[in-house]
Amino acid sequence: MSNVNNVFEAILRFGHDEDFAPEEKDGFTPTNAAAGSDEKIEILRRRVEMGVPLWHNNDRVDYSGLTGAVRPRE
């Protein structure tokens, strides 16, 4: 999007996606990735590219069973 200074110029130049309606299709599978993780963000990015919904009904909904580094308070 070279030479585009703001969202309004981008819309004028490339159009908009107001009528975008994601559809479930092959490759739209649930993920066990935790919310906010690099893995989950990458999955969401791929879902946008594929034109499928961002959220799958069977995606992980909590952090149970996960472990992570704990940083002590200063």
Rosetta blueprint (number, residue, H / E / L):
1 M L
2 S L
3 N L
4 V L
5 N L
6 N L
7 V H
8 F H
9 E H
10 A H
11 I H
12 L H
13 R H
14 F H
15 G L
16 H L
17 D L
18 E L
19 D L
20 F L
21 A L
22 P L
23 E L
24 E L
25 K L
26 D L
27 G L
28 F L
29 T L
30 P L
31 T L
32 N L
33 A L
34 A L
35 A L
36 G L
37 S L
38 D H
39 E H
40 K H
41 I H
42 E H
43 I H
44 L H
45 R H
46 R H
47 R H
48 V H
49 E H
50 M H
51 G L
52 V L
53 P L
54 L L
55 W L
56 H L
57 N L
58 N L
59 D L
60 R L
61 V L
62 D L
63 Y L
64 S L
65 G L
66 L L
67 T L
68 G L
69 A L
70 V L
71 R L
72 P L
73 R L
74 E L
